[in-house]
């Protein structure tokens, strides 16, 4: 294995010709991640991309953070100021105690005065230390409160944003950056306050020490400040190496975490054992570790250079101050206590100057994160929500959905997924949409449900463009089972009702019965109050794929909406369970319009009308018998699928 800039070895599984279905995507992503780390590392050397200028500066973001604090934790700004004053006072007292005691000894003060000075400083330091500790803890709770408020706003934006935004890579990236900026106490969403505390502390200390040194020799102040500034700027670029390469390091860390979670995760345990992937995973992890070691070695070498430069300038600064104070002591009889006071002040003054510059640089970096948070929260919504025309969900009202010459192309795609499609879902109609994988069935569902807006044409509800309505009201018209399950770690009843309180248990049981889960739920020890999943509850049950699909169907029916959408609702069911759903379909859809999407053509015979999709277009339309009579693509595909169920055929 070569260094991080070298070639990343290609590590192959024991049997490259066969890639296990469940693990292949997970494991092979690791190789992609490793190659991206290597590729991005080289890109960082060869390409300098110009970063966009942040929308808000440090002062604007400070004002924003103050407004958030005013809304949530009004004590935070005041506590920050008090902590800065207290910390600067404590540091000044620590500097003064030794010269003060030594001055008493030099002047031959009585023992009582000497002990009084020592006792007074001890009490003062104890009081200031305790006060700093107390204020810091008070401030910590306030800082956490402000950070959690930011996190709440970020998550609220993400959960309430238009579904189309969730498909936008820029939106997801900004969300991730904003979320990371509020994840812990060291993140910018909270550390922003600590930076301002340190800046004010350094400002107060700078003023006090400047006053002390100015009374001795203004040129000593200039020399001390100058060496501190030179030290800061000469080492700043080196010290920021880790910040500039944070993405590179983060990718290596992500690959390590991903590999560890994959190796330890229960969902991959069977595949790792049956396909003998242990050694392969171990080799991948070792390779990622070597990448990480190489990265850390480069970082520490850079920091060592910075430390050596800082040490050299420190020797110059302290040597000059020591020589000048020694000259004053020899030629002008400067007392030892004052020598100690001024030498401590000179060293401390340089630290205050350096601290100010470092904290302002850190504050600027944190301000970039705060600006990202604000820009994410201000991202425009493509749909109308509260500002749209309100819609009322009524089961006694007829709703007709119409697609009028609709086309849709995903961002960055070269061609349309849906192309100039026109269709109508009539009130109370059971409409089936079938076709091969990639025909556009799922995208069509997203357009009808209002998750996406067409890039061409219109989706109409009772003749009106749905873009004018409150999209959240529009969503209330639908109950759906999608291909991707979203099972929550809560009780069966809460999963069905999607609520914690006010659950109609009789309705829950009825919907479970409609979905064919009554026998399973009755066998559980707590019935509908049984917990689902073991991520939170150790006593939770884990349903099979087919049972989970039935649970999702029960959840859809509980919503009691006028339009039912089923996207491959029987994909995980066995033929008997699938037939049971079909037998109940008319009862489930009574009084509703329904949209049934499937690639199993036999499952759509009970629908009033069938649309056969190909390349994003409706190429055939009619009932099952009509489509079979046409002897087109639907009939041919049906013949291919059905032959495996005919008697005497071996599978």
Secondary structure by P-SEA (a helix, b strand, c coil): ccccccbbbbbbcccccccccccaaaaaaaaaaaaaaaaaaaaaaccccccccccccaaaaaaaaaaaaaacccaaaaaaaaaaaaaaaaaaaaaaaaaaaaaaaaacccaaaaaaaaaaaaaaaaaaaaaaaaaaaaaaaaaaaaaaaaaaaaaaaaaaccccccccaaaaaaaaaaaaacccccccccaaaaaaaaaaaaaaaaaaaaaaaaaccaaaaaaaaaaaaaaaaaacccccccccaaaaaaaaaaaaaaaaaaaacccaaaaaaaacaaaaaaaaaaaaaaaaaaaaaaaaaaaaaaaaaaaaaaaaaaaaaaaaaaaaaaaccccaaaaaaaaaaaaaaaaaaaaaaaaaaaaaaaaaaaaaaaaaaaccccccccccbbbbbcccbbbbbbbcbbbbbccccccccccbbbbbbccccbbbbbbccccaaaaaaaaaaccccccccccccccccccccaaaaaaaaccccccccccccccaaaaaaccccccaaaaaaaaaaaacaaaaaaaccccccccccccccccbbbbcaaaaaaaaaaaaaaacccbbbbccccccccaaaaaaaaaacccccccbbbbbbcccccccccccbbbbbccccccccccaaaaaaaccaaaaaaaaaaccccccccc
